[in-house]
């Protein structure tokens, strides 16, 4: 697995190094060092290697710096292609300095990464209202927390503050739709977060489904096993659903699925065979997959996460373009079936979010008039 990540990093580092070599040869002319000299070539190669080396480790923040700097340079090159055609000499003198110095690239990178940091830590409240024609016994208020990825960005106090806001919702149900933890979460962080989550009181309790990261399948040395996580959750009074059905009061049924990455997870039709047609069927599935199948099977509402709404631009745009996920973010309808995809309370890998909000989701299920 590590070899694959290094190969992916190389696919960025090598072209980045080539680009920055020419960038620094141009930059050095500001100091009177001509492009064609050996000194220019040697210094440019050294500086380019230093910048490109930031991308060697894909999961260090240095990689994000290099990547955003490269993207900023791309837009600068595009701007230069257009602006160099402006005939005014004074403008060209100023622009030539800005272009050669790379000030525009550096400034743009700093602005974007600063925005990404604050956007990651600014957890929003997102609310949806879902009407149902089914004869439910009353309205249901659900709070969804997804993709917290403990240890990536939010510190303990920030999580306490977010959970206090969730508690203030006075919800009927708390659902934790996967990747609350991941490979970087320490055992002590896992235990403390479980304790904090268990203190959120709702009418019908808290329910947890595993995501693809919760089970630490992407590391050779996990801080804890999925069995230990499950034991901790259950011990704290949080119900773990793995292809299981839970009947709730008022004509509501909760179905919690194993993650789509699990071989042999139960078929949705098999799970629904245990559920009366008259019940409002609320499905928890970490990844927004099998949506057409779920619609045809008679699911009323599916809550998912996983996508992070892209998290790092332009990943969301590219994901939508190539169809990595069936849905990307927000509320979507397939006839009478609805799916809500949360961007998550935080994000994975890097402590920044330049695409989509950090959020917890409030869903009000109400009987239609």
DRENLUM-252368 format. One record per residue (C-alpha): residue number from 1; residue in three letters; x, y, z. Coordinates in Angstrom, 2 decimals, always signed. Layout:
 pos code      px      py      pz
 NUM  ALA       X       Y       Z
...
This chain:
 pos code      px      py      pz
   1  UNK   +0.00   +0.00   +0.00
   2  UNK   +2.81   +2.42   +0.91
   3  UNK   +4.50   +1.77   -2.46
   4  UNK   +1.29   +2.76   -4.28
   5  UNK   +1.13   +6.05   -2.39
   6  UNK   +4.78   +6.81   -3.19
   7  UNK   +4.12   +6.09   -6.87
   8  UNK   +1.13   +8.43   -6.80
   9  UNK   +3.30  +11.07   -5.12
  10  UNK   +5.92  +10.62   -7.83
  11  UNK   +3.30  +11.34  -10.48
  12  UNK   +2.97  +14.81   -8.90
  13  UNK   +6.56  +15.37   -7.80
  14  UNK   +8.29  +14.70  -11.12
  15  UNK   +6.23  +17.10  -13.30
  16  UNK   +6.22  +19.62  -10.43
  17  UNK  +10.01  +19.46  -10.27
  18  UNK  +10.28  +20.03  -14.02
  19  UNK   +7.93  +23.02  -13.89
  20  UNK   +9.65  +24.62  -10.89
  21  UNK  +13.05  +24.19  -12.55
  22  UNK  +11.96  +26.53  -15.34
  23  UNK  +10.11  +28.73  -12.85
  24  UNK  +13.27  +29.31  -10.80
  25  UNK  +15.43  +29.92  -13.88
  26  UNK  +13.00  +32.72  -14.71
  27  UNK  +12.92  +33.89  -11.06
  28  UNK  +16.72  +34.12  -10.83
  29  UNK  +16.84  +36.64  -13.66
  30  UNK  +15.45  +39.18  -11.18
  31  UNK  +18.83  +38.95   -9.44
  32  UNK  +20.84  +39.35  -12.62
  33  UNK  +21.50  +35.63  -13.10
  34  UNK  +20.98  +34.84  -16.76
  35  UNK  +18.96  +31.76  -17.71
  36  UNK  +21.61  +30.10  -19.86
  37  UNK  +24.42  +30.06  -17.28
  38  UNK  +25.55  +27.01  -15.32
  39  UNK  +24.89  +28.90  -12.10
  40  UNK  +21.29  +29.50  -13.12
  41  UNK  +20.76  +25.85  -14.00
  42  UNK  +22.35  +24.56  -10.79
  43  UNK  +20.47  +26.95   -8.49
  44  UNK  +17.18  +26.37  -10.31
  45  UNK  +17.60  +22.60  -10.05
  46  UNK  +18.37  +22.86   -6.32
  47  UNK  +15.41  +25.12   -5.57
  48  UNK  +13.05  +23.08   -7.75
  49  UNK  +14.08  +19.87   -5.99
  50  UNK  +13.48  +21.48   -2.59
  51  UNK   +9.96  +22.62   -3.52
  52  UNK   +9.04  +19.38   -5.30
  53  UNK  +10.28  +17.38   -2.30
  54  UNK   +7.36  +18.82   -0.33
  55  UNK   +5.17  +16.38   -2.25
  56  UNK   +7.09  +13.19   -1.45
  57  UNK   +4.85  +12.28   +1.48
  58  UNK   +1.28  +12.47   +0.20
  59  UNK   -0.33  +12.62   +3.62
  60  UNK   +1.80  +15.38   +5.08
  61  UNK   +0.51  +18.92   +4.95
  62  UNK   +3.62  +19.80   +2.94
  63  UNK   +2.08  +17.92   +0.02
  64  UNK   -0.95  +20.23   +0.17
  65  UNK   +1.35  +23.26   +0.12
  66  UNK   +3.17  +21.97   -2.96
  67  UNK   -0.05  +20.99   -4.73
  68  UNK   -1.75  +24.34   -4.12
  69  UNK   +1.40  +26.22   -5.10
  70  UNK   +1.48  +24.24   -8.36
  71  UNK   -2.20  +25.01   -9.02
  72  UNK   -1.62  +28.70   -8.29
  73  UNK   +1.29  +28.68  -10.76
  74  UNK   -0.95  +27.09  -13.38
  75  UNK   -3.43  +29.95  -13.07
  76  UNK   -0.57  +32.45  -13.14
  77  UNK   +0.72  +30.93  -16.37
  78  UNK   -2.76  +31.18  -17.83
  79  UNK   -3.00  +34.81  -16.73
  80  UNK   +0.42  +35.53  -18.25
  81  UNK   -0.66  +34.04  -21.57
  82  UNK   -3.50  +36.58  -21.68
  83  UNK   -1.94  +39.61  -19.99
  84  UNK   +1.33  +39.69  -21.95
  85  UNK   -0.73  +40.78  -24.94
  86  UNK   -1.62  +44.09  -23.24
  87  UNK   +0.51  +46.73  -25.02
  88  UNK   +1.02  +49.29  -22.17
  89  UNK   +4.72  +49.33  -21.22
  90  UNK   +4.16  +50.39  -17.60
  91  UNK   +1.68  +47.60  -17.02
  92  UNK   +4.01  +45.07  -18.65
  93  UNK   +6.89  +46.15  -16.40
  94  UNK   +4.81  +45.58  -13.26
  95  UNK   +3.33  +42.33  -14.52
  96  UNK   +6.73  +40.97  -15.58
  97  UNK   +8.01  +41.48  -12.03
  98  UNK   +4.94  +39.82  -10.51
  99  UNK   +5.18  +36.94  -12.96
 100  UNK   +8.88  +36.28  -12.51
 101  UNK   +8.86  +36.69   -8.73
 102  UNK   +5.96  +34.30   -8.16
 103  UNK   +4.43  +36.68   -5.59
 104  UNK   +0.99  +36.09   -7.06
 105  UNK   +1.36  +32.29   -6.67
 106  UNK   +2.59  +32.51   -3.10
 107  UNK   -0.13  +34.97   -2.09
 108  UNK   -2.86  +32.88   -3.70
 109  UNK   -1.57  +29.71   -2.00
 110  UNK   -1.50  +31.40   +1.42
 111  UNK   -5.03  +32.79   +0.97
 112  UNK   -6.50  +29.46   -0.16
 113  UNK   -4.85  +27.39   +2.58
 114  UNK   -5.82  +29.93   +5.25
 115  UNK   -9.41  +29.81   +4.05
 116  UNK   -9.24  +26.00   +4.03
 117  UNK   -8.09  +25.91   +7.64
 118  UNK  -10.85  +28.18   +8.92
 119  UNK  -13.49  +26.53   +6.74
 120  UNK  -12.58  +23.12   +8.19
 121  UNK  -12.98  +24.39  +11.75
 122  UNK  -16.20  +26.32  +11.09
 123  UNK  -18.77  +23.58  +11.67
 124  UNK  -22.14  +24.57  +10.21
 125  UNK  -25.65  +23.41  +11.05
 126  UNK  -27.46  +22.09   +7.97
 127  UNK  -31.19  +21.35   +8.19
 128  UNK  -33.58  +19.42   +5.96
 129  UNK  -37.31  +18.74   +6.29
 130  UNK  -38.65  +15.50   +4.84
 131  UNK  -42.38  +14.96   +4.44
 132  UNK  -43.86  +11.48   +4.51
 133  UNK  -47.32  +10.28   +3.55
 134  UNK  -46.95   +7.24   +5.80
 135  UNK  -49.08   +7.03   +8.93
 136  UNK  -46.28   +7.71  +11.42
 137  UNK  -47.17   +8.35  +15.03
 138  UNK  -45.43  +11.71  +15.16
 139  UNK  -42.59  +13.79  +13.81
 140  UNK  -38.99  +12.56  +14.13
 141  UNK  -36.00  +14.82  +14.64
 142  UNK  -32.69  +13.20  +13.66
 143  UNK  -29.17  +14.59  +14.03
 144  UNK  -26.52  +13.08  +11.77
 145  UNK  -22.79  +13.27  +12.46
 146  UNK  -20.53  +11.81   +9.82
 147  UNK  -16.85  +11.74   +8.86
 148  UNK  -15.43  +13.38  +11.96
 149  UNK  -12.07  +11.63  +11.43
 150  UNK  -10.96  +12.29  +14.99
 151  UNK   -7.42  +13.63  +15.19
 152  UNK   -7.27  +15.21  +11.73
 153  UNK   -8.45  +18.73  +12.49
 154  UNK  -10.85  +19.40  +15.38
 155  UNK   -9.27  +19.30  +18.83
 156  UNK  -11.02  +18.01  +21.93
 157  UNK  -12.46  +21.38  +22.95
 158  UNK  -13.80  +22.04  +19.46
 159  UNK  -15.52  +18.64  +19.50
 160  UNK  -17.01  +19.37  +22.92
 161  UNK  -18.41  +22.63  +21.58
 162  UNK  -19.89  +20.88  +18.52
 163  UNK  -21.42  +18.13  +20.62
 164  UNK  -22.93  +20.74  +22.96
 165  UNK  -24.65  +22.29  +19.94
 166  UNK  -25.92  +18.84  +18.94
 167  UNK  -27.24  +18.27  +22.48
 168  UNK  -29.09  +21.60  +22.30
 169  UNK  -31.03  +20.27  +19.29
 170  UNK  -32.96  +17.97  +21.66
 171  UNK  -33.21  +15.37  +18.92
 172  UNK  -35.17  +12.13  +18.97
 173  UNK  -32.30  +10.24  +17.38
 174  UNK  -28.55  +10.61  +16.92
 175  UNK  -27.03   +8.71  +14.01
 176  UNK  -23.29   +8.38  +13.47
 177  UNK  -22.85   +7.46   +9.83
 178  UNK  -19.26   +6.27   +9.70
 179  UNK  -15.64   +7.41   +9.67
 180  UNK  -15.97   +9.10  +13.02
 181  UNK  -12.48   +7.63  +13.53
 182  UNK   -9.68   +6.68  +11.17
 183  UNK   -6.13   +5.32  +10.99
 184  UNK   -4.63   +8.42  +12.63
 185  UNK   -6.91   +8.34  +15.67
 186  UNK   -5.09   +7.25  +18.82
 187  UNK   -6.70   +4.83  +21.23
 188  UNK   -7.02   +7.53  +23.89
 189  UNK   -8.66   +9.89  +21.38
 190  UNK  -11.07   +7.14  +20.37
 191  UNK  -12.06   +6.42  +23.98
 192  UNK  -12.50  +10.07  +24.92
 193  UNK  -14.58  +10.81  +21.82
 194  UNK  -16.85   +7.82  +22.49
 195  UNK  -17.41   +9.15  +26.02
 196  UNK  -18.29  +12.60  +24.70
 197  UNK  -20.70  +11.17  +22.13
 198  UNK  -22.37   +8.98  +24.77
 199  UNK  -23.25  +12.11  +26.77
 200  UNK  -25.47  +13.42  +23.95
 201  UNK  -28.96  +12.54  +25.15
 202  UNK  -31.78  +11.88  +22.70
 203  UNK  -35.23  +10.29  +22.96
 204  UNK  -34.30   +7.02  +21.24
 205  UNK  -30.54   +6.93  +21.71
 206  UNK  -27.49   +6.94  +19.44
 207  UNK  -26.78   +4.52  +16.57
 208  UNK  -23.45   +3.90  +14.85
 209  UNK  -22.48   +2.35  +11.52
 210  UNK  -18.92   +1.72  +10.42
 211  UNK  -17.33   +3.56   +7.51
 212  UNK  -14.40   +2.38   +5.44
 213  UNK  -11.89   +4.14   +7.73
 214  UNK  -13.32   +3.23  +11.16
 215  UNK  -11.97   -0.30  +10.94
 216  UNK   -8.36   +0.82  +10.30
 217  UNK   -8.04   -1.18   +7.10
 218  UNK   -5.56   +1.28   +5.56
 219  UNK   -2.77   +0.86   +8.10
 220  UNK   -0.51   -2.02   +9.08
 221  UNK   -0.28   -0.88  +12.71
 222  UNK   -3.71   +0.18  +13.98
 223  UNK   -4.00   +1.80  +17.40
 224  UNK   -7.03   -0.41  +18.13
 225  UNK   -9.08   -3.05  +16.37
 226  UNK  -12.62   -2.70  +15.06
 227  UNK  -13.69   -5.15  +17.77
 228  UNK  -12.20   -2.89  +20.45
 229  UNK  -13.95   +0.13  +18.94
 230  UNK  -17.24   -1.73  +18.86
 231  UNK  -16.78   -2.84  +22.47
 232  UNK  -16.10   +0.77  +23.51
 233  UNK  -19.20   +2.03  +21.68
 234  UNK  -21.52   -0.61  +23.09
 235  UNK  -20.10   -0.09  +26.57
 236  UNK  -20.95   +3.60  +26.29
 237  UNK  -24.55   +2.85  +25.32
 238  UNK  -24.15   +3.59  +21.59
 239  UNK  -25.85   +0.92  +19.50
 240  UNK  -23.77   -0.45  +16.61
 241  UNK  -25.70   -1.62  +13.54
 242  UNK  -24.05   -4.02  +11.11
 243  UNK  -26.70   -5.10   +8.61
 244  UNK  -29.28   -4.86  +11.39
 245  UNK  -32.80   -3.53  +11.75
 246  UNK  -34.11   -1.57  +14.73
 247  UNK  -37.78   -0.81  +15.24
 248  UNK  -38.42   +2.63  +16.75
 249  UNK  -41.66   +3.97  +18.26
 250  UNK  -44.15   +5.79  +16.06
 251  UNK  -43.90   +3.64  +12.95
 252  UNK  -40.22   +4.28  +12.21
 253  UNK  -37.67   +1.59  +11.41
 254  UNK  -33.91   +2.13  +11.33
 255  UNK  -31.71   -0.02   +9.08
 256  UNK  -27.95   +0.16   +9.58
 257  UNK  -25.71   -1.35   +6.90
 258  UNK  -22.15   -2.54   +6.90
 259  UNK  -19.91   -0.42   +4.72
 260  UNK  -19.88   -1.09   +0.97
 261  UNK  -16.22   -2.13   +1.26
 262  UNK  -17.23   -5.20   +3.33
 263  UNK  -17.49   -8.42   +1.34
 264  UNK  -20.78  -10.23   +1.68
 265  UNK  -22.78   -7.45   +3.30
 266  UNK  -26.48   -8.20   +3.38
 267  UNK  -28.74   -7.36   +0.49
 268  UNK  -31.10   -4.47   +1.20
 269  UNK  -34.08   -6.60   +0.19
 270  UNK  -33.14   -9.22   +2.77
 271  UNK  -33.00   -6.55   +5.47
 272  UNK  -36.32   -5.03   +4.42
 273  UNK  -38.06   -8.43   +4.62
 274  UNK  -38.09   -7.79   +8.38
 275  UNK  -39.78   -4.39   +8.04
 276  UNK  -43.53   -3.75   +7.59
 277  UNK  -44.40   -1.78   +4.43
 278  UNK  -46.30   +0.78   +6.49
 279  UNK  -43.19   +1.81   +8.45
 280  UNK  -41.06   +4.80   +7.55
 281  UNK  -37.76   +3.17   +6.55
 282  UNK  -34.64   +5.13   +7.47
 283  UNK  -31.44   +3.62   +6.06
 284  UNK  -27.93   +4.39   +7.31
 285  UNK  -25.21   +3.57   +4.79
 286  UNK  -21.83   +5.27   +4.99
 287  UNK  -21.27   +5.45   +1.25
 288  UNK  -24.01   +6.86   -1.02
 289  UNK  -24.27   +3.74   -3.16
 290  UNK  -26.99   +1.40   -4.49
 291  UNK  -29.39   +4.34   -4.61
 292  UNK  -31.58   +3.06   -7.43
 293  UNK  -31.77   -0.34   -5.76
 294  UNK  -32.72   +1.25   -2.45
 295  UNK  -35.38   +3.37   -4.13
 296  UNK  -36.93   +0.33   -5.80
 297  UNK  -36.75   -1.65   -2.55
 298  UNK  -38.91   +0.90   -0.75
 299  UNK  -36.46   +2.84   +1.42
 300  UNK  -37.91   +6.22   +2.36
 301  UNK  -34.76   +8.06   +3.42
 302  UNK  -31.05   +7.22   +3.28
 303  UNK  -28.40   +9.06   +5.28
 304  UNK  -24.81   +8.82   +4.04
 305  UNK  -21.46  +10.60   +4.24
 306  UNK  -18.09   +9.50   +2.84
 307  UNK  -17.70  +12.07   +0.04
 308  UNK  -16.69  +15.05   +2.23
 309  UNK  -18.27  +17.12   -0.58
 310  UNK  -14.83  +16.90   -2.17
 311  UNK  -12.97  +18.54   +0.76
 312  UNK  -10.02  +19.65   -1.38
 313  UNK  -10.89  +21.51   -4.59
 314  UNK  -11.10  +20.31   -7.35
 315  UNK  -11.62  +16.77   -6.00
 316  UNK  -15.38  +17.20   -5.69
 317  UNK  -15.67  +18.55   -9.21
 318  UNK  -13.52  +15.72  -10.59
 319  UNK  -15.45  +13.12   -8.58
 320  UNK  -18.71  +14.35  -10.06
 321  UNK  -17.19  +14.46  -13.52
 322  UNK  -16.05  +10.82  -13.50
 323  UNK  -18.88   +9.49  -11.31
 324  UNK  -16.82   +8.28   -8.34
 325  UNK  -19.87   +8.58   -6.10
 326  UNK  -23.51   +8.17   -7.09
 327  UNK  -24.29  +11.42   -5.29
 328  UNK  -21.93  +14.04   -4.02
 329  UNK  -23.57  +16.28   -1.42
 330  UNK  -26.95  +17.43   -0.13
 331  UNK  -30.52  +16.23   -0.61
 332  UNK  -31.48  +14.21   -3.69
 333  UNK  -34.76  +12.59   -4.84
 334  UNK  -35.40   +9.40   -6.73
 335  UNK  -39.19   +9.36   -6.97
 336  UNK  -40.43   +8.88   -3.38
 337  UNK  -36.97   +7.93   -2.12
 338  UNK  -34.70  +10.62   -0.68
 339  UNK  -30.99  +10.52   +0.13
 340  UNK  -29.03  +13.02   +2.17
 341  UNK  -25.24  +13.03   +1.77
 342  UNK  -23.38  +14.90   +4.50
 343  UNK  -20.02  +16.56   +3.88
 344  UNK  -18.98  +15.51   +7.39
 345  UNK  -18.06  +17.34  +10.56
 346  UNK  -14.38  +17.41   +9.59
 347  UNK  -12.27  +15.71   +6.92
 348  UNK   -9.68  +13.07   +6.18
 349  UNK   -5.94  +13.33   +5.71
 350  UNK   -5.37  +17.08   +5.76
 351  UNK   -6.54  +19.73   +8.25
 352  UNK   -8.05  +21.93   +5.53
 353  UNK  -11.29  +22.05   +3.59
 354  UNK  -11.40  +24.17   +0.45
 355  UNK  -14.57  +22.58   -0.91
 356  UNK  -17.87  +22.14   +0.90
 357  UNK  -18.71  +23.00   +4.52
 358  UNK  -17.98  +21.12   +7.71
 359  UNK  -21.36  +20.33   +9.19
 360  UNK  -23.70  +18.35  +11.33
 361  UNK  -27.09  +17.66   +9.81
 362  UNK  -30.56  +18.04  +11.32
 363  UNK  -33.35  +16.12   +9.60
 364  UNK  -36.99  +16.74  +10.49
 365  UNK  -39.28  +13.95   +9.30
 366  UNK  -42.86  +15.18   +9.40
 367  UNK  -46.19  +13.70   +8.38
 368  UNK  -47.60  +15.43   +5.29
 369  UNK  -50.92  +17.21   +5.80
